[in-house]
Amino acid sequence: EEIRPIRCTDGWWPYAGHCYSIQREPKLWKDALISCQEQDGDLASVHNIAEHSFVVSQLGYKTTDELWLGLNDLKTHFYFEWSDRTPVTFTKWQRGHPTYINGLDDCVVMKGQDGYWATEVCDKQLGYLCKKKPSSQRLEIETTEDPGCQKGWKRYGFHCYLVGSALVTFSEANKTCEWSKAYLATVESRNEQAFLISLIGLRSEKYFWIGLSNTEEQGSFRWTSGETPLFTHWNTGMPGK
């Protein structure tokens, strides 16, 4: 037997070893915190730009959203900390924030197109973002193989997929796939994108090569197969120049 993480429960999405859920039923900050804790989580802490980009681009975040985060200075005025007690390693303040109107702005929301953070009075009723670790359960070591796929590969549609954990360059990844008589993945639909997110979401590594590049012709992205992409899912501000 081995202990391994299971996938996130319905309504939660995986990223870098945690599960995330936007909950839009308006609550006071303290009630939002209780709601997340009752679901075995906490109000979300955000620790780097990659995690922030995931929240804004992959969770169905809307530009009209105003969501409570776990950041607050309720214990010590002007000293912001996360409710889950993780260290504050990154912030994404809106211009002019944090502000202290009448000394009441003790809690933090993410809002607007890019999900920047702003201080807000804690007794406002808003939606909120929860974050939790996936629950673990004892499972027998998997001996089942997806039909038509080699051991360790996962089937989706008519293809088999393998997530490589070695840290390599794009060209090395390309060669490794070729040695396995495979190719770096193409992503041809929103459903395939969601399947790939479910494959990598609970892994500790954050970045994975796919087969899209402009190495042959600058500014013109193509799959390693030579095809032009019909579906894309670029992060905000991408592709860069």
C-alpha positions as CSV (number, residue, x, y, z in Angstrom):
1,E,0.0,0.0,0.0
2,E,1.0,3.6,-0.5
3,I,-0.5,6.9,0.4
4,R,-1.1,9.2,-2.5
5,P,-3.2,12.3,-3.1
6,I,-6.6,11.9,-4.6
7,R,-8.0,14.5,-7.1
8,C,-9.7,17.6,-5.8
9,T,-13.4,17.2,-5.0
10,D,-16.1,18.6,-7.3
11,G,-16.0,22.4,-7.6
12,W,-12.3,22.5,-6.6
13,W,-9.4,22.8,-9.0
14,P,-5.8,21.6,-8.6
15,Y,-2.6,23.6,-8.8
16,A,0.9,22.9,-7.3
17,G,-0.3,20.5,-4.6
18,H,-3.4,22.4,-3.4
19,C,-7.1,22.6,-4.4
20,Y,-8.9,26.0,-5.0
21,S,-12.5,27.0,-5.2
22,I,-14.2,30.4,-5.9
23,Q,-17.4,30.6,-3.8
24,R,-19.7,33.5,-4.7
25,E,-22.3,33.4,-1.9
26,P,-21.6,36.8,-0.2
27,K,-20.2,36.5,3.3
28,L,-18.5,38.7,5.9
29,W,-14.7,38.0,6.0
30,K,-14.9,36.1,9.2
31,D,-17.8,34.0,8.0
32,A,-16.0,33.3,4.7
33,L,-13.0,32.1,6.8
34,I,-15.3,29.7,8.7
35,S,-16.9,28.5,5.5
36,C,-13.5,27.6,4.0
37,Q,-12.4,25.9,7.3
38,E,-15.6,23.8,7.4
39,Q,-14.5,22.5,4.0
40,D,-11.1,21.5,5.4
41,G,-9.4,24.5,4.0
42,D,-8.7,28.2,4.6
43,L,-9.2,31.5,2.9
44,A,-6.6,31.5,0.1
45,S,-3.0,32.6,0.5
46,V,-1.1,33.5,-2.7
47,H,2.7,33.2,-2.7
48,N,4.0,34.0,-6.2
49,I,3.0,35.4,-9.6
50,A,2.4,31.9,-11.1
51,E,-0.2,31.0,-8.3
52,H,-1.8,34.4,-8.8
53,S,-2.0,33.9,-12.6
54,F,-3.5,30.4,-12.0
55,V,-6.3,31.9,-9.9
56,V,-7.1,34.6,-12.4
57,S,-6.9,32.5,-15.6
58,Q,-8.0,28.9,-14.7
59,L,-10.7,29.1,-12.0
60,G,-13.4,31.0,-13.9
61,Y,-12.5,34.3,-12.2
62,K,-14.7,37.1,-13.5
63,T,-13.6,40.8,-13.9
64,T,-16.7,41.7,-11.8
65,D,-15.6,39.5,-8.9
66,E,-14.6,40.9,-5.5
67,L,-13.3,37.9,-3.5
68,W,-12.0,37.7,0.1
69,L,-8.4,36.4,0.4
70,G,-6.9,35.3,3.7
71,L,-4.7,38.4,4.0
72,N,-5.6,40.7,7.0
73,D,-4.1,42.9,9.6
74,L,-6.6,42.2,12.3
75,K,-4.0,41.2,14.9
76,T,-1.6,44.0,14.4
77,H,-2.6,47.2,12.5
78,F,-0.5,47.7,9.3
79,Y,1.0,44.2,9.7
80,F,-0.6,41.9,7.1
81,E,-0.6,38.2,7.5
82,W,-2.3,35.2,6.0
83,S,-5.1,33.4,7.9
84,D,-3.5,30.0,7.1
85,R,-0.3,31.3,8.9
86,T,2.0,30.9,5.8
87,P,4.6,33.6,5.4
88,V,3.8,36.7,3.2
89,T,6.2,36.2,0.3
90,F,4.4,38.0,-2.4
91,T,1.8,40.8,-2.8
92,K,-0.2,42.2,-5.7
93,W,-1.6,45.4,-4.4
94,Q,-3.8,47.7,-6.6
95,R,-2.3,51.2,-7.0
96,G,-2.9,53.2,-3.8
97,H,-3.4,50.2,-1.6
98,P,-3.3,49.2,1.2
99,T,-5.4,52.1,2.4
100,Y,-6.8,52.8,5.9
101,I,-10.1,54.7,5.8
102,N,-11.0,55.5,9.4
103,G,-8.6,52.7,10.4
104,L,-11.2,50.1,9.4
105,D,-9.6,48.5,6.3
106,D,-8.3,45.3,7.9
107,C,-9.2,42.6,5.2
108,V,-8.1,42.1,1.6
109,V,-10.0,41.4,-1.6
110,M,-8.9,40.5,-5.1
111,K,-10.9,42.3,-7.8
112,G,-10.9,43.8,-11.3
113,Q,-9.6,42.5,-14.6
114,D,-6.2,41.4,-13.3
115,G,-7.2,40.4,-9.8
116,Y,-5.2,43.0,-8.0
117,W,-5.6,43.2,-4.2
118,A,-7.3,46.0,-2.3
119,T,-8.0,46.6,1.4
120,E,-11.7,46.5,2.4
121,V,-13.7,46.7,5.6
122,C,-14.2,43.2,6.9
123,D,-17.9,43.5,7.6
124,K,-18.8,43.8,3.9
125,Q,-20.5,40.7,2.3
126,L,-18.5,39.4,-0.6
127,G,-17.6,36.2,-2.4
128,Y,-14.4,34.5,-1.4
129,L,-11.5,32.2,-2.5
130,C,-10.8,29.0,-0.5
131,K,-7.7,26.8,-0.7
132,K,-7.0,23.4,0.8
133,K,-4.7,20.4,0.6
134,P,-6.1,17.4,-1.3
135,S,-7.2,14.7,1.2
136,S,-5.1,11.6,1.1
137,Q,-6.4,8.1,1.3
138,R,-4.7,4.7,1.4
139,L,-4.9,3.0,-2.0
140,E,-3.5,-0.2,-3.3
141,I,-0.6,0.5,-5.7
142,E,-2.2,0.9,-9.1
143,T,-1.7,-2.1,-11.3
144,T,-4.4,-1.3,-13.7
145,E,-3.3,0.1,-17.1
146,D,-5.4,2.3,-19.3
147,P,-6.5,0.1,-22.3
148,G,-4.2,0.6,-25.2
149,C,-1.6,2.6,-23.2
150,Q,1.7,1.5,-21.7
151,K,2.0,1.4,-17.9
152,G,2.2,4.8,-16.4
153,W,0.5,6.5,-19.4
154,K,-3.0,7.9,-19.1
155,R,-5.6,7.6,-21.8
156,Y,-7.8,10.4,-23.1
157,G,-9.8,10.0,-26.3
158,F,-7.6,8.2,-28.8
159,H,-4.3,9.2,-27.2
160,C,-2.0,8.2,-24.3
161,Y,-0.3,10.9,-22.2
162,L,2.7,10.7,-19.9
163,V,3.8,13.5,-17.5
164,G,7.6,13.7,-17.3
165,S,9.2,15.0,-14.0
166,A,12.8,15.4,-15.2
167,L,13.9,19.1,-15.5
168,V,15.0,19.4,-19.1
169,T,15.0,22.0,-22.0
170,F,12.4,22.1,-24.7
171,S,14.6,20.3,-27.2
172,E,15.6,17.6,-24.6
173,A,11.9,17.1,-23.8
174,N,11.2,16.8,-27.5
175,K,13.9,14.2,-28.0
176,T,12.8,12.2,-25.0
177,C,9.2,12.0,-26.4
178,E,10.6,10.9,-29.8
179,W,12.6,8.1,-28.2
180,S,9.3,6.9,-26.7
181,K,7.8,7.0,-30.2
182,A,5.6,9.9,-29.0
183,Y,5.6,13.7,-29.3
184,L,5.2,16.7,-27.0
185,A,1.5,17.2,-26.4
186,T,-0.7,19.2,-28.6
187,V,-3.8,20.7,-26.9
188,E,-6.7,20.9,-29.3
189,S,-9.7,21.8,-27.1
190,R,-10.9,23.2,-23.8
191,N,-11.7,19.6,-22.7
192,E,-8.2,18.4,-23.5
193,Q,-6.8,21.4,-21.6
194,A,-9.0,20.4,-18.6
195,F,-7.8,16.8,-18.7
196,L,-4.1,18.0,-18.8
197,I,-4.7,20.3,-15.8
198,S,-6.2,17.3,-13.9
199,L,-3.0,15.3,-14.7
200,I,-0.5,17.9,-13.5
201,G,-2.5,19.8,-10.9
202,L,-1.4,17.9,-7.8
203,R,2.2,17.6,-8.8
204,S,4.8,19.7,-7.0
205,E,6.4,20.8,-10.3
206,K,4.8,24.0,-11.8
207,Y,5.8,24.2,-15.4
208,F,5.5,21.5,-18.1
209,W,6.6,21.7,-21.8
210,I,3.9,21.2,-24.5
211,G,4.6,20.9,-28.2
212,L,4.0,24.6,-29.1
213,S,6.9,26.8,-30.1
214,N,8.1,29.5,-32.5
215,T,11.6,28.2,-32.8
216,E,11.3,27.6,-36.6
217,E,9.9,31.1,-37.4
218,Q,9.9,33.9,-34.8
219,G,6.4,35.1,-34.1
220,S,4.6,32.2,-35.7
221,F,3.7,29.5,-33.2
222,R,3.3,25.9,-34.4
223,W,3.0,22.5,-32.9
224,T,6.0,20.1,-33.3
225,S,3.9,18.3,-35.9
226,G,4.0,21.5,-38.0
227,E,0.3,22.2,-37.6
228,T,-0.9,25.7,-36.8
229,P,-2.9,25.8,-33.5
230,L,-6.6,26.1,-33.8
231,F,-7.1,26.3,-30.0
232,T,-5.0,28.3,-27.6
233,H,-5.2,29.1,-23.9
234,W,-2.6,31.8,-23.4
235,N,-2.0,33.3,-19.9
236,T,-2.6,37.1,-19.5
237,G,0.0,39.1,-21.5
238,M,1.2,36.1,-23.5
239,P,2.7,35.4,-25.9
240,G,5.4,38.0,-25.2
241,K,7.2,39.6,-28.0
